[in-house]
Amino acid sequence: MKTKERILEVALRQFNELGTDQATVRSIAEEAGISHGNLCYHFKNTDALIEALYDRLTEEIDEQAIRMQHTDNELKDVIRQAEITFHLLYKYRFLLLDFVRIIRRIDSIRQKFRTLMQLRRQQFHRAFHNLIAKGLMREEWIPGQYNHLITNLLILGDNWIPNAEIHFDEKGEKVIKYYLEAFIGGLAPYLTETGVREYYRLITES
């Protein structure tokens, strides 16, 4: 593993376990087995490390989104995309745990995140349009209804990890599954009868 990648792996572990206020350049360099100066050659401070990890997370999510563009856009594809995204967010969970402090300090991440959320809205609208076309999702019966649904889904996506930190002692897969089911369940009232049958089939299989 290259030095830069090793630094990022150690930083990710320390940020997840200690938080961005407790992990330091020195503690990360020590665990990575390099000098403080060597680390600063690659990343001048912890803010640079945080932004590099944020960029890596968005790249991994985007890779999955691109793959999903080549699927049949069935309900199973939407659920699969949500499952992958929730696991990736948990992998980089420090970002959501400390996000308010991070964006107050690192404005470039704030701007990137706002741009990303606009893209996510477009992706949700495209997915809903495809589900409607396939008879799996109902036509919008109140103007702006799906905009509100997307807002609720994005809020859940942004805040499930801090919520889990408050309400769960457990870590890992059990927590991911709980909030993933809440996220997917938010779609159920908007499905057609055919969509509901498909929804239950997929949930049962999983």
C-alpha distance (Angstrom), angle and dihedral (degrees) to the residues before:
residue distance angle dihedral
M1 . . .
K2 3.80 . .
T3 3.79 118.4 .
K4 3.80 93.5 -111.8
E5 3.80 92.4 52.3
R6 3.81 91.9 46.0
I7 3.80 89.8 52.5
L8 3.81 91.3 51.6
E9 3.81 92.6 48.0
V10 3.80 91.7 51.6
A11 3.81 91.8 44.0
L12 3.80 90.7 51.4
R13 3.79 91.9 51.9
Q14 3.81 93.9 47.0
F15 3.80 94.6 44.6
N16 3.82 90.0 49.9
E17 3.80 94.1 47.4
L18 3.82 102.4 33.1
G19 3.79 104.8 21.7
T20 3.77 129.0 -121.5
D21 3.81 92.6 -78.3
Q22 3.81 95.2 56.6
A23 3.81 103.5 37.5
T24 3.80 111.0 81.9
V25 3.78 138.0 -171.8
R26 3.80 88.6 -107.5
S27 3.82 95.4 50.0
I28 3.80 90.9 47.8
A29 3.81 92.7 47.2
E30 3.80 91.1 49.0
E31 3.81 93.4 51.9
A32 3.81 91.4 44.1
G33 3.80 89.4 53.6
I34 3.80 95.9 -122.1
S35 3.79 135.6 110.3
H36 3.78 123.4 -92.1
G37 3.81 88.7 -115.4
N38 3.79 93.0 51.8
L39 3.79 91.4 53.3
C40 3.81 91.9 48.1
Y41 3.80 88.9 52.5
H42 3.81 87.1 65.4
F43 3.83 100.1 30.3
K44 3.78 119.5 16.3
N45 3.82 95.1 -154.1
T46 3.81 144.2 -13.9
D47 3.81 91.4 -82.5
A48 3.80 88.8 61.9
L49 3.80 89.5 50.0
I50 3.80 91.7 49.5
E51 3.80 92.1 50.7
A52 3.81 92.2 47.2
L53 3.81 89.9 52.7
Y54 3.81 91.5 46.0
D55 3.81 89.2 52.8
R56 3.79 90.7 48.4
L57 3.81 91.3 52.0
T58 3.81 93.0 50.7
E59 3.80 90.4 47.5
E60 3.81 91.0 53.4
I61 3.81 91.8 48.1
D62 3.81 91.4 46.7
E63 3.81 90.9 51.5
Q64 3.80 89.0 56.3
A65 3.81 92.1 45.8
I66 3.81 90.8 52.9
R67 3.80 90.7 50.9
M68 3.80 89.9 50.6
Q69 3.82 90.7 56.4
H70 3.80 87.5 69.9
T71 3.82 94.6 53.5
D72 3.82 128.4 92.1
N73 3.82 91.6 -99.8
E74 3.78 91.8 -123.9
L75 3.79 123.7 154.8
K76 3.80 89.2 -98.7
D77 3.82 89.1 59.6
V78 3.81 92.2 52.8
I79 3.81 90.5 49.5
R80 3.80 91.9 46.4
Q81 3.80 91.3 51.2
A82 3.81 90.3 50.7
E83 3.81 91.0 49.4
I84 3.80 92.8 51.7
T85 3.81 92.2 46.1
F86 3.81 93.6 50.2
H87 3.80 91.1 51.5
L88 3.80 91.4 49.2
L89 3.81 92.2 48.6
Y90 3.79 89.5 51.8
K91 3.79 90.5 49.5
Y92 3.83 87.9 57.8
R93 3.81 94.6 31.6
F94 3.82 95.8 142.7
L95 3.82 88.1 73.2
L96 3.80 92.5 63.0
L97 3.80 94.4 36.9
D98 3.82 91.8 55.7
F99 3.80 99.2 23.6
V100 3.80 100.5 122.5
R101 3.80 91.9 51.3
I102 3.81 90.5 44.5
I103 3.80 96.8 52.9
R104 3.80 92.2 43.5
R105 3.78 88.1 56.6
I106 3.81 102.0 34.2
D107 3.78 109.4 44.8
S108 3.82 93.5 -179.3
I109 3.82 89.3 64.7
R110 3.81 90.4 49.3
Q111 3.80 90.2 54.6
K112 3.80 93.5 44.8
F113 3.79 90.6 49.3
R114 3.81 93.9 51.0
T115 3.80 90.1 50.5
L116 3.80 90.0 47.7
M117 3.81 92.2 52.2
Q118 3.80 91.1 54.3
L119 3.80 88.5 53.2
R120 3.80 90.8 48.2
R121 3.82 89.9 52.8
Q122 3.79 89.9 53.8
Q123 3.81 90.8 49.0
F124 3.81 91.9 50.6
H125 3.80 91.6 49.2
R126 3.81 90.2 49.6
A127 3.82 91.6 49.0
F128 3.82 92.0 48.4
H129 3.81 91.1 48.0
N130 3.81 90.0 53.5
L131 3.82 92.8 47.4
I132 3.81 90.3 50.2
A133 3.82 90.5 49.5
K134 3.81 89.8 52.5
G135 3.80 92.3 50.2
L136 3.81 93.9 -113.3
M137 3.82 98.5 109.2
R138 3.79 130.0 44.6
E139 3.77 123.5 -112.9
E140 3.79 112.1 -103.2
W141 3.84 106.3 -88.4
I142 3.82 96.7 -174.3
P143 3.83 119.3 46.5
G144 3.80 110.3 -106.2
Q145 3.78 92.9 11.1
Y146 3.79 95.6 129.0
N147 3.80 91.1 46.9
H148 3.80 87.0 59.0
L149 3.80 91.8 46.6
I150 3.80 90.9 51.3
T151 3.82 90.3 49.3
N152 3.82 90.0 52.9
L153 3.80 92.1 48.0
L154 3.81 91.7 49.3
I155 3.81 91.3 48.7
L156 3.80 90.0 52.1
G157 3.81 89.9 47.0
D158 3.81 91.4 52.2
N159 3.80 97.1 45.5
W160 3.81 111.0 31.9
I161 3.80 94.8 94.2
P162 3.84 95.6 53.3
N163 3.82 87.6 44.8
A164 3.81 90.4 52.3
E165 3.80 90.4 50.8
I166 3.81 88.6 58.5
H167 3.80 99.8 42.3
F168 3.82 106.0 30.7
D169 3.78 133.2 61.7
E170 3.80 89.0 -174.4
K171 3.78 122.1 86.4
G172 3.77 134.4 -156.3
E173 3.78 130.6 11.6
K174 3.80 98.6 9.8
V175 3.80 91.6 55.3
I176 3.81 93.2 44.8
K177 3.82 90.7 50.8
Y178 3.82 93.2 50.0
Y179 3.81 95.1 53.9
L180 3.80 94.4 36.8
E181 3.80 88.9 57.3
A182 3.82 89.9 49.4
F183 3.81 89.7 50.6
I184 3.81 94.9 48.2
G185 3.80 91.6 41.3
G186 3.79 88.7 60.5
L187 3.80 88.1 70.1
A188 3.82 96.2 53.7
P189 3.85 99.1 84.2
Y190 3.81 89.9 55.3
L191 3.79 96.5 53.9
T192 3.78 126.9 101.9
E193 3.80 120.6 -121.9
T194 3.80 87.7 -93.7
G195 3.80 90.0 48.6
V196 3.81 92.0 49.5
R197 3.81 91.2 52.2
E198 3.78 89.8 49.9
Y199 3.81 90.6 45.8
Y200 3.83 92.5 54.5
R201 3.79 91.5 45.4
L202 3.79 91.5 53.2
I203 3.80 93.9 44.2
T204 3.81 91.0 49.4
E205 3.78 92.2 49.5
S206 3.78 92.9 48.7
